[in-house]
Amino acid sequence: MHKDEITCLLDLSNGDIVSGSLDTTIKIWDHSNGKCKWTLKGHTHAVIVLLELSDGHLVSSALDQTIVIWDISSGTIFNTLEGFEHPIS
């Protein structure tokens, strides 16, 4: 479970659910059993946007003014885009 409010949700093409939170984490939930498959950590402030790319990567943005691209299959960071002057919403 998240330790703070959920700020965004995304339905992945495979049916799993992704949640972003004020607690700075992203969780990927297995739709068939309701269990958390991955807890993604990489943001330092609240996650506010989630997007699935056509190549299967997950993209998130947060109040820390970064965009993180995640490898969903491994739960790891693929790339981080930095240098923005404001949060990306």
GIDA-V684650 format. One record per backbone hydrogen bond with DSSP energy under -0.5 kcal/mol. CO is the residue of the C=O (numbers start at 1). NH is the residue of the N-H. If there is no record, write none. Layout:
# GIDA-V684650
CO & NH
CO & NH
This chain:
# GIDA-V684650
5 & 22
8 & 20
10 & 12
10 & 18
12 & 15
16 & 12
17 & 29
18 & 10
19 & 27
20 & 7
20 & 8
21 & 24
21 & 47
24 & 42
24 & 43
25 & 21
26 & 40
27 & 19
27 & 29
28 & 37
28 & 38
29 & 17
29 & 31
30 & 34
35 & 30
38 & 28
38 & 40
39 & 41
40 & 26
46 & 63
49 & 61
51 & 53
51 & 59
53 & 56
57 & 53
58 & 70
59 & 51
60 & 68
61 & 48
61 & 49
62 & 65
62 & 88
65 & 84
66 & 62
67 & 81
68 & 60
68 & 70
69 & 78
69 & 79
70 & 58
70 & 72
71 & 74
71 & 75
71 & 76
76 & 71
79 & 69
80 & 82
81 & 67
87 & 89
